[in-house]
């Protein structure tokens, strides 16, 4: 079965009885739920190593697989914020993407920043090629175009997956690879509901965005990567109205260097931070390290890049109180320095600011009022202003660009009927107390509400941020995907629940 061919029905709906199995049902079966980057990378690792006769179910409701939210965009101005030379899906072949780019289009260099949709195309091609290789080895790969509503247990310890379309699939091991959750809707007392005309809650709501007047003023709530994606999308459409960005601190992502190279040698984070105590001690050490690096002719970006490898260990050293302090006071500065812009997009952003097409403000949105003509009157309190001091703006629309959420259980992010809501209701999820994601053990098995690991139920994806902090970008996610695949294979060798 081709990777591009949607399954006409759920993967051979199986009996829900516990009678003896025969045929394909005797073969070990792994289900991967979600085919964004994490799910696709895990699936490709499994396709290489699953034993002959094994079955692999790849379950994804979207027709365009292996792209997810980030790489599913078709906007040519949505660029990757990592150079192309580092983005192979497999950590053992970091140059896989740039090699594919050169083979398809010719003159690309490893330091180029390219449109994200090209990485989506690469991942889709890699997934299709991996499926062909797996099929030749006798592994049955089946694509299921559907979503999973719930995961039940069999009396033998396996899993029964209830699909939205009504089918049921059996799996010995399940890998949950759901990605980012929808942004949280800001709560403004007395404001119209998000989703009302002019209040666009999702920055990828194409129908709502297409209705925006080209000369209408737009307010983007947020000034991070999501807001800049929205700005470049508007510019590409020929939007000429003023765009206002409003965030609590008014910070923009920092740019990458042009001709981005690997971090320069000589910076050793384990030495700089080994004796640092607590969050304050770590912050002091990083600042000192950056000053020393600059004095030696390095760049602060070298410090951030070298810090990346030890960030999970540093995060795990912090107490719950220190993590809350970090999230409240330091995260905005961390994010703007860690998650940087491609140089070309940064140049374009600065030009729009100089031209007055874009304004950047720091403050908190206080009020939204719908006018008779359907436009919106907004009021925000500028950062540092006295109580009652407000700035007003009249706009055609406001777009929520606050970025993805990880708050499992929040109604807007995990609505009733969704898989995460079902697992939470069953007590099969343990949610991080900071609201950053899901808790897993050292084998990436989901912890239940009592903190116990669940055999045969693994998680991979950005909600690992709860435990590792660095778990949202390809270099980290592909490592987690490999670790999950290795654990799945180990489970099958030992003897999975049947």
MARGU-634220 format. One record per residue (C-alpha): x, y, z; residue in three letters. Coordinates in steps of 0.2 Angstrom, whole numbers, padded with zeros to 4 digits. Layout:
# residues N
SITE     c1     c2     c3    r
SITE      X      Y      Z  Ala
...
***
This chain:
# residues 498
SITE     c1     c2     c3    r
SITE   0000   0000   0000  Unk
SITE   0007   0017  -0005  Unk
SITE   0011   0030   0008  Unk
SITE   0000   0042  -0002  Unk
SITE  -0015   0031  -0003  Unk
SITE  -0028   0034   0011  Unk
SITE  -0034   0018   0019  Unk
SITE  -0052   0016   0013  Unk
SITE  -0057   0010   0030  Unk
SITE  -0049   0007   0047  Unk
SITE  -0035  -0005   0048  Unk
SITE  -0044  -0022   0046  Unk
SITE  -0057  -0019   0060  Unk
SITE  -0053  -0033   0072  Unk
SITE  -0064  -0043   0084  Unk
SITE  -0065  -0037   0101  Unk
SITE  -0067  -0054   0109  Unk
SITE  -0053  -0062   0118  Unk
SITE  -0053  -0078   0107  Unk
SITE  -0038  -0086   0100  Unk
SITE  -0031  -0076   0086  Unk
SITE  -0025  -0082   0069  Unk
SITE  -0016  -0075   0053  Unk
SITE  -0011  -0057   0055  Unk
SITE  -0018  -0055   0072  Unk
SITE  -0004  -0067   0078  Unk
SITE   0009  -0055   0072  Unk
SITE   0016  -0041   0084  Unk
SITE   0007  -0025   0080  Unk
SITE   0013  -0007   0084  Unk
SITE   0002   0008   0082  Unk
SITE   0009   0026   0080  Unk
SITE  -0005   0039   0083  Unk
SITE   0000   0055   0075  Unk
SITE   0011   0058   0059  Unk
SITE   0019   0075   0062  Unk
SITE   0038   0075   0064  Unk
SITE   0039   0065   0080  Unk
SITE   0027   0051   0074  Unk
SITE   0035   0050   0057  Unk
SITE   0052   0049   0064  Unk
SITE   0047   0035   0076  Unk
SITE   0038   0026   0062  Unk
SITE   0053   0026   0051  Unk
SITE   0065   0020   0064  Unk
SITE   0052   0006   0067  Unk
SITE   0051   0002   0049  Unk
SITE   0070  -0002   0048  Unk
SITE   0070  -0014   0063  Unk
SITE   0053  -0022   0065  Unk
SITE   0054  -0041   0062  Unk
SITE   0047  -0049   0047  Unk
SITE   0028  -0052   0049  Unk
SITE   0026  -0037   0061  Unk
SITE   0012  -0025   0058  Unk
SITE   0013  -0006   0059  Unk
SITE  -0002   0005   0060  Unk
SITE   0001   0023   0056  Unk
SITE  -0015   0033   0061  Unk
SITE  -0017   0051   0056  Unk
SITE  -0033   0061   0051  Unk
SITE  -0024   0073   0040  Unk
SITE  -0022   0068   0022  Unk
SITE  -0005   0077   0021  Unk
SITE   0006   0066   0032  Unk
SITE   0023   0068   0040  Unk
SITE   0021   0087   0040  Unk
SITE   0011   0091   0056  Unk
SITE   0007   0109   0060  Unk
SITE   0024   0117   0057  Unk
SITE   0028   0109   0041  Unk
SITE   0011   0108   0033  Unk
SITE   0011   0127   0029  Unk
SITE   0011   0131   0011  Unk
SITE   0017   0149   0014  Unk
SITE   0034   0151   0005  Unk
SITE   0038   0165   0018  Unk
SITE   0037   0153   0033  Unk
SITE   0055   0148   0034  Unk
SITE   0064   0136   0045  Unk
SITE   0073   0144   0060  Unk
SITE   0087   0131   0059  Unk
SITE   0100   0129   0044  Unk
SITE   0095   0116   0032  Unk
SITE   0111   0106   0035  Unk
SITE   0106   0100   0052  Unk
SITE   0088   0094   0049  Unk
SITE   0089   0076   0043  Unk
SITE   0075   0066   0052  Unk
SITE   0088   0054   0058  Unk
SITE   0101   0059   0071  Unk
SITE   0113   0047   0062  Unk
SITE   0111   0056   0046  Unk
SITE   0110   0075   0050  Unk
SITE   0113   0080   0032  Unk
SITE   0098   0070   0025  Unk
SITE   0088   0085   0022  Unk
SITE   0101   0095   0013  Unk
SITE   0106   0080   0003  Unk
SITE   0088   0078  -0003  Unk
SITE   0086   0097  -0006  Unk
SITE   0102   0097  -0017  Unk
SITE   0095   0081  -0026  Unk
SITE   0078   0089  -0030  Unk
SITE   0083   0108  -0033  Unk
SITE   0102   0109  -0035  Unk
SITE   0111   0124  -0027  Unk
SITE   0107   0124  -0009  Unk
SITE   0120   0125   0005  Unk
SITE   0120   0118   0023  Unk
SITE   0119   0136   0030  Unk
SITE   0103   0140   0020  Unk
SITE   0087   0144   0029  Unk
SITE   0073   0137   0018  Unk
SITE   0054   0137   0018  Unk
SITE   0047   0125   0030  Unk
SITE   0035   0116   0017  Unk
SITE   0051   0109   0009  Unk
SITE   0055   0100   0025  Unk
SITE   0037   0093   0025  Unk
SITE   0040   0087   0007  Unk
SITE   0056   0079   0012  Unk
SITE   0048   0070   0027  Unk
SITE   0034   0064   0016  Unk
SITE   0046   0057   0003  Unk
SITE   0056   0049   0017  Unk
SITE   0041   0041   0025  Unk
SITE   0035   0034   0008  Unk
SITE   0053   0027   0004  Unk
SITE   0054   0019   0022  Unk
SITE   0037   0010   0019  Unk
SITE   0043   0003   0003  Unk
SITE   0059  -0004   0011  Unk
SITE   0049  -0011   0026  Unk
SITE   0036  -0019   0014  Unk
SITE   0051  -0028   0005  Unk
SITE   0057  -0034   0022  Unk
SITE   0040  -0042   0025  Unk
SITE   0033  -0029   0037  Unk
SITE   0015  -0024   0034  Unk
SITE   0013  -0005   0035  Unk
SITE  -0005   0001   0035  Unk
SITE  -0010   0020   0034  Unk
SITE  -0026   0024   0043  Unk
SITE  -0034   0040   0039  Unk
SITE  -0044   0043   0055  Unk
SITE  -0042   0049   0073  Unk
SITE  -0042   0039   0088  Unk
SITE  -0055   0043   0101  Unk
SITE  -0050   0031   0115  Unk
SITE  -0038   0018   0120  Unk
SITE  -0045   0003   0130  Unk
SITE  -0036  -0012   0137  Unk
SITE  -0038  -0030   0132  Unk
SITE  -0038  -0044   0146  Unk
SITE  -0022  -0049   0139  Unk
SITE  -0014  -0032   0141  Unk
SITE  -0014  -0026   0124  Unk
SITE  -0023  -0010   0118  Unk
SITE  -0040  -0008   0108  Unk
SITE  -0040   0008   0098  Unk
SITE  -0058   0015   0095  Unk
SITE  -0057   0026   0079  Unk
SITE  -0068   0041   0076  Unk
SITE  -0075   0032   0060  Unk
SITE  -0081   0018   0071  Unk
SITE  -0068   0005   0068  Unk
SITE  -0057  -0004   0081  Unk
SITE  -0039  -0008   0080  Unk
SITE  -0029  -0020   0090  Unk
SITE  -0011  -0016   0095  Unk
SITE   0002  -0024   0106  Unk
SITE   0011  -0007   0108  Unk
SITE   0005   0011   0106  Unk
SITE   0016   0026   0103  Unk
SITE   0006   0042   0106  Unk
SITE   0014   0056   0095  Unk
SITE   0002   0070   0096  Unk
SITE   0010   0087   0094  Unk
SITE   0006   0104   0100  Unk
SITE  -0011   0109   0107  Unk
SITE  -0021   0124   0101  Unk
SITE  -0016   0141   0108  Unk
SITE  -0026   0146   0124  Unk
SITE  -0039   0159   0121  Unk
SITE  -0035   0175   0131  Unk
SITE  -0048   0179   0144  Unk
SITE  -0055   0197   0143  Unk
SITE  -0069   0201   0154  Unk
SITE  -0084   0207   0144  Unk
SITE  -0076   0204   0127  Unk
SITE  -0085   0194   0113  Unk
SITE  -0081   0176   0112  Unk
SITE  -0066   0171   0102  Unk
SITE  -0072   0164   0085  Unk
SITE  -0084   0179   0084  Unk
SITE  -0082   0190   0068  Unk
SITE  -0065   0198   0069  Unk
SITE  -0059   0188   0084  Unk
SITE  -0048   0174   0076  Unk
SITE  -0043   0161   0089  Unk
SITE  -0031   0151   0078  Unk
SITE  -0018   0158   0067  Unk
SITE  -0021   0144   0054  Unk
SITE  -0039   0147   0052  Unk
SITE  -0038   0150   0033  Unk
SITE  -0057   0154   0031  Unk
SITE  -0057   0168   0044  Unk
SITE  -0040   0175   0038  Unk
SITE  -0045   0175   0020  Unk
SITE  -0060   0187   0025  Unk
SITE  -0048   0200   0032  Unk
SITE  -0049   0216   0021  Unk
SITE  -0032   0220   0013  Unk
SITE  -0032   0238   0020  Unk
SITE  -0039   0234   0037  Unk
SITE  -0029   0236   0053  Unk
SITE  -0025   0220   0062  Unk
SITE  -0018   0217   0079  Unk
SITE  -0008   0201   0082  Unk
SITE  -0008   0196   0100  Unk
SITE   0009   0190   0103  Unk
SITE   0026   0195   0096  Unk
SITE   0035   0178   0094  Unk
SITE   0037   0166   0080  Unk
SITE   0018   0163   0078  Unk
SITE   0015   0182   0076  Unk
SITE   0029   0183   0063  Unk
SITE   0022   0169   0053  Unk
SITE   0006   0178   0053  Unk
SITE   0014   0194   0048  Unk
SITE   0023   0187   0033  Unk
SITE   0007   0178   0028  Unk
SITE  -0002   0194   0027  Unk
SITE   0012   0203   0018  Unk
SITE   0012   0189   0005  Unk
SITE  -0006   0191   0002  Unk
SITE  -0003   0210  -0002  Unk
SITE  -0010   0216   0015  Unk
SITE  -0007   0235   0016  Unk
SITE  -0016   0239   0032  Unk
SITE  -0006   0243   0048  Unk
SITE  -0001   0227   0059  Unk
SITE   0001   0230   0078  Unk
SITE   0010   0217   0088  Unk
SITE   0005   0217   0106  Unk
SITE   0014   0206   0119  Unk
SITE   0017   0208   0138  Unk
SITE   0035   0212   0136  Unk
SITE   0036   0218   0118  Unk
SITE   0051   0206   0114  Unk
SITE   0055   0200   0096  Unk
SITE   0065   0184   0092  Unk
SITE   0083   0187   0090  Unk
SITE   0091   0183   0073  Unk
SITE   0102   0169   0068  Unk
SITE   0119   0174   0060  Unk
SITE   0120   0174   0042  Unk
SITE   0130   0159   0035  Unk
SITE   0126   0151   0051  Unk
SITE   0140   0139   0056  Unk
SITE   0141   0126   0070  Unk
SITE   0145   0133   0087  Unk
SITE   0164   0138   0089  Unk
SITE   0174   0126   0099  Unk
SITE   0181   0130   0117  Unk
SITE   0164   0132   0126  Unk
SITE   0161   0119   0138  Unk
SITE   0144   0120   0147  Unk
SITE   0147   0106   0160  Unk
SITE   0163   0116   0167  Unk
SITE   0154   0133   0167  Unk
SITE   0138   0126   0176  Unk
SITE   0144   0111   0186  Unk
SITE   0145   0121   0202  Unk
SITE   0130   0132   0199  Unk
SITE   0117   0131   0213  Unk
SITE   0099   0135   0209  Unk
SITE   0091   0146   0196  Unk
SITE   0100   0161   0202  Unk
SITE   0117   0153   0202  Unk
SITE   0114   0145   0184  Unk
SITE   0109   0163   0177  Unk
SITE   0124   0171   0185  Unk
SITE   0135   0157   0178  Unk
SITE   0128   0159   0160  Unk
SITE   0130   0177   0160  Unk
SITE   0148   0176   0166  Unk
SITE   0151   0162   0153  Unk
SITE   0143   0173   0139  Unk
SITE   0155   0188   0144  Unk
SITE   0170   0177   0144  Unk
SITE   0165   0170   0127  Unk
SITE   0163   0187   0120  Unk
SITE   0180   0192   0127  Unk
SITE   0187   0177   0118  Unk
SITE   0179   0182   0101  Unk
SITE   0164   0171   0102  Unk
SITE   0146   0176   0100  Unk
SITE   0132   0174   0112  Unk
SITE   0124   0162   0100  Unk
SITE   0138   0150   0103  Unk
SITE   0134   0150   0121  Unk
SITE   0116   0146   0118  Unk
SITE   0120   0132   0106  Unk
SITE   0133   0124   0118  Unk
SITE   0121   0126   0132  Unk
SITE   0108   0116   0123  Unk
SITE   0115   0099   0126  Unk
SITE   0115   0100   0145  Unk
SITE   0098   0110   0146  Unk
SITE   0088   0095   0151  Unk
SITE   0100   0090   0165  Unk
SITE   0099   0109   0171  Unk
SITE   0080   0109   0170  Unk
SITE   0079   0093   0181  Unk
SITE   0091   0100   0194  Unk
SITE   0078   0115   0197  Unk
SITE   0065   0113   0211  Unk
SITE   0047   0116   0207  Unk
SITE   0048   0134   0214  Unk
SITE   0063   0138   0203  Unk
SITE   0055   0131   0188  Unk
SITE   0040   0143   0192  Unk
SITE   0052   0157   0194  Unk
SITE   0060   0153   0177  Unk
SITE   0043   0152   0168  Unk
SITE   0037   0169   0175  Unk
SITE   0053   0179   0174  Unk
SITE   0065   0172   0162  Unk
SITE   0056   0161   0149  Unk
SITE   0052   0176   0137  Unk
SITE   0071   0181   0136  Unk
SITE   0076   0162   0135  Unk
SITE   0063   0160   0120  Unk
SITE   0069   0175   0111  Unk
SITE   0087   0170   0111  Unk
SITE   0085   0151   0110  Unk
SITE   0071   0151   0096  Unk
SITE   0078   0163   0083  Unk
SITE   0073   0170   0067  Unk
SITE   0081   0166   0050  Unk
SITE   0091   0181   0045  Unk
SITE   0081   0185   0030  Unk
SITE   0064   0185   0039  Unk
SITE   0072   0196   0053  Unk
SITE   0078   0209   0040  Unk
SITE   0060   0209   0032  Unk
SITE   0053   0211   0050  Unk
SITE   0065   0226   0054  Unk
SITE   0061   0234   0037  Unk
SITE   0042   0233   0041  Unk
SITE   0045   0241   0058  Unk
SITE   0055   0255   0050  Unk
SITE   0042   0258   0037  Unk
SITE   0028   0260   0050  Unk
SITE   0018   0245   0042  Unk
SITE   0021   0236   0059  Unk
SITE   0021   0243   0077  Unk
SITE   0027   0233   0092  Unk
SITE   0020   0237   0109  Unk
SITE   0022   0229   0126  Unk
SITE   0006   0228   0137  Unk
SITE  -0009   0218   0142  Unk
SITE  -0025   0218   0132  Unk
SITE  -0039   0224   0144  Unk
SITE  -0055   0226   0133  Unk
SITE  -0062   0222   0116  Unk
SITE  -0078   0230   0110  Unk
SITE  -0087   0226   0094  Unk
SITE  -0093   0241   0084  Unk
SITE  -0109   0243   0074  Unk
SITE  -0099   0240   0058  Unk
SITE  -0091   0224   0064  Unk
SITE  -0074   0232   0068  Unk
SITE  -0066   0231   0085  Unk
SITE  -0061   0244   0098  Unk
SITE  -0046   0238   0108  Unk
SITE  -0039   0244   0124  Unk
SITE  -0022   0239   0132  Unk
SITE  -0012   0244   0147  Unk
SITE   0006   0248   0142  Unk
SITE   0019   0239   0152  Unk
SITE   0024   0249   0167  Unk
SITE   0010   0261   0165  Unk
SITE  -0001   0266   0181  Unk
SITE  -0017   0258   0183  Unk
SITE  -0031   0265   0173  Unk
SITE  -0019   0271   0159  Unk
SITE  -0024   0263   0143  Unk
SITE  -0020   0264   0125  Unk
SITE  -0034   0262   0112  Unk
SITE  -0033   0255   0094  Unk
SITE  -0047   0253   0081  Unk
SITE  -0044   0237   0071  Unk
SITE  -0053   0226   0058  Unk
SITE  -0047   0210   0067  Unk
SITE  -0037   0202   0081  Unk
SITE  -0027   0186   0079  Unk
SITE  -0022   0175   0094  Unk
SITE  -0004   0172   0090  Unk
SITE   0001   0167   0108  Unk
SITE   0008   0151   0103  Unk
SITE   0004   0133   0106  Unk
SITE  -0002   0126   0123  Unk
SITE   0003   0111   0133  Unk
SITE  -0011   0112   0145  Unk
SITE  -0019   0095   0144  Unk
SITE  -0036   0095   0152  Unk
SITE  -0040   0113   0148  Unk
SITE  -0057   0113   0138  Unk
SITE  -0051   0123   0123  Unk
SITE  -0035   0112   0121  Unk
SITE  -0042   0095   0125  Unk
SITE  -0061   0096   0121  Unk
SITE  -0073   0082   0126  Unk
SITE  -0071   0067   0113  Unk
SITE  -0053   0070   0110  Unk
SITE  -0040   0056   0114  Unk
SITE  -0031   0066   0127  Unk
SITE  -0047   0070   0136  Unk
SITE  -0052   0052   0136  Unk
SITE  -0035   0046   0143  Unk
SITE  -0036   0059   0156  Unk
SITE  -0054   0054   0161  Unk
SITE  -0047   0036   0163  Unk
SITE  -0033   0042   0174  Unk
SITE  -0020   0036   0161  Unk
SITE  -0012   0053   0160  Unk
SITE  -0001   0062   0172  Unk
SITE   0000   0080   0168  Unk
SITE   0015   0091   0173  Unk
SITE   0010   0103   0188  Unk
SITE   0017   0118   0178  Unk
SITE   0006   0114   0163  Unk
SITE   0020   0111   0152  Unk
SITE   0015   0093   0146  Unk
SITE   0014   0075   0150  Unk
SITE   0025   0065   0162  Unk
SITE   0034   0049   0156  Unk
SITE   0046   0037   0164  Unk
SITE   0064   0034   0157  Unk
SITE   0057   0022   0144  Unk
SITE   0045   0036   0138  Unk
SITE   0030   0026   0145  Unk
SITE   0016   0037   0150  Unk
SITE   0013   0039   0168  Unk
SITE  -0004   0036   0175  Unk
SITE  -0013   0048   0187  Unk
SITE  -0004   0038   0201  Unk
SITE   0013   0040   0193  Unk
SITE   0014   0022   0187  Unk
SITE   0021   0018   0170  Unk
SITE   0009   0010   0158  Unk
SITE   0017  -0005   0149  Unk
SITE   0014  -0003   0130  Unk
SITE   0009   0015   0130  Unk
SITE   0023   0027   0125  Unk
SITE   0023   0046   0121  Unk
SITE   0035   0056   0110  Unk
SITE   0033   0074   0105  Unk
SITE   0034   0092   0111  Unk
SITE   0024   0088   0128  Unk
SITE   0041   0080   0134  Unk
SITE   0045   0098   0137  Unk
SITE   0038   0095   0155  Unk
SITE   0053   0084   0159  Unk
SITE   0067   0089   0147  Unk
SITE   0063   0107   0143  Unk
SITE   0072   0105   0126  Unk
SITE   0060   0094   0117  Unk
SITE   0052   0105   0104  Unk
SITE   0064   0106   0090  Unk
SITE   0070   0092   0077  Unk
SITE   0087   0089   0084  Unk
SITE   0080   0084   0101  Unk
SITE   0064   0076   0094  Unk
SITE   0073   0064   0082  Unk
SITE   0083   0058   0097  Unk
SITE   0068   0054   0107  Unk
SITE   0060   0046   0092  Unk
SITE   0074   0034   0091  Unk
SITE   0074   0030   0110  Unk
SITE   0055   0026   0109  Unk
SITE   0057   0015   0094  Unk
SITE   0071   0006   0103  Unk
SITE   0060   0003   0118  Unk
SITE   0046  -0003   0107  Unk
SITE   0057  -0016   0099  Unk
SITE   0064  -0021   0116  Unk
SITE   0046  -0024   0122  Unk
SITE   0042  -0034   0107  Unk
SITE   0057  -0045   0109  Unk
SITE   0054  -0048   0127  Unk
SITE   0036  -0052   0124  Unk
SITE   0022  -0039   0122  Unk
SITE   0005  -0040   0130  Unk
SITE  -0006  -0049   0118  Unk
***
